């Protein structure tokens, strides 16, 4: 997968996790988003690690939760509703 593809995955992951009040299982992100895009498990980990490194999400016991700023979370959720 190209860098653009991984960035697209990371953006979708970011929006999905922001919209999920209690988080999203990492495996669900991979199965529902990455696999249909033709991404490998390594691609999934690169995208997720980018969000972890940016401090936007946290992952414990394979549950990905939002840790970024609340204003960004609200912007992402509002954008998904439009």
C-alpha positions in Angstrom: 0.0 0.0 0.0 1.2 3.5 -0.8 1.8 6.2 1.7 -1.4 7.9 0.5 -3.3 4.7 1.2 -1.9 4.5 4.7 -2.7 8.2 5.3 -6.3 7.5 4.1 -6.5 4.5 6.6 -5.2 6.7 9.4 -7.8 9.4 8.6 -10.7 6.9 8.5 -9.5 5.3 11.7 -9.2 8.7 13.4 -12.8 9.7 12.4 -14.2 6.2 13.4 -12.6 6.3 16.8 -13.6 9.9 17.4 -17.2 9.0 16.8 -17.2 5.9 19.0 -17.9 6.9 22.6 -16.3 3.8 24.1 -13.7 3.1 21.5 -13.4 0.6 18.6 -11.6 -2.8 18.7 -8.5 -2.7 16.6 -9.5 -5.9 14.8 -12.7 -4.3 13.7 -10.9 -1.4 12.2 -8.7 -3.8 10.3 -11.6 -6.0 9.2 -14.1 -3.3 8.2 -11.8 -0.6 6.9 -8.3 -1.9 6.0 -9.1 -5.3 4.5 -11.7 -4.0 1.9 -9.1 -1.4 0.9 -6.6 -4.1 0.2 -4.4 -3.2 3.2 -2.2 -5.7 4.9 -2.0 -6.2 8.6 1.4 -4.3 8.5 -0.4 -1.4 6.8 -3.0 -1.4 9.5 -0.3 -1.3 12.2 1.5 1.6 10.5 -1.7 3.7 10.3 -2.6 2.9 13.9 0.9 3.6 15.1 0.8 7.0 13.4 -2.3 7.9 15.4 -0.8 6.5 18.6 2.4 8.5 18.0 0.4 11.7 17.4 -1.4 11.3 20.7 -4.8 11.1 19.0 -5.7 7.6 20.2 -4.7 5.1 22.8 -4.8 1.3 22.5 -5.2 -1.0 25.5 -6.3 -4.6 25.2 -6.9 -4.1 21.5 -9.5 -1.3 22.2 -8.6 1.9 20.4 -10.0 5.0 22.2 -9.9 8.7 21.5 -7.3 10.7 23.5 -7.0 13.8 21.2 -8.4 17.2 21.8 -12.2 17.4 22.3 -12.6 20.2 19.7 -11.0 18.0 17.1 -13.2 15.1 18.1 -16.3 17.3 17.7 -15.1 18.6 14.3 -14.5 15.0 13.0 -17.9 13.8 14.3 -19.7 16.8 12.7 -17.9 16.3 9.4 -19.0 12.6 9.4 -22.6 13.7 10.0 -22.7 16.0 6.9 
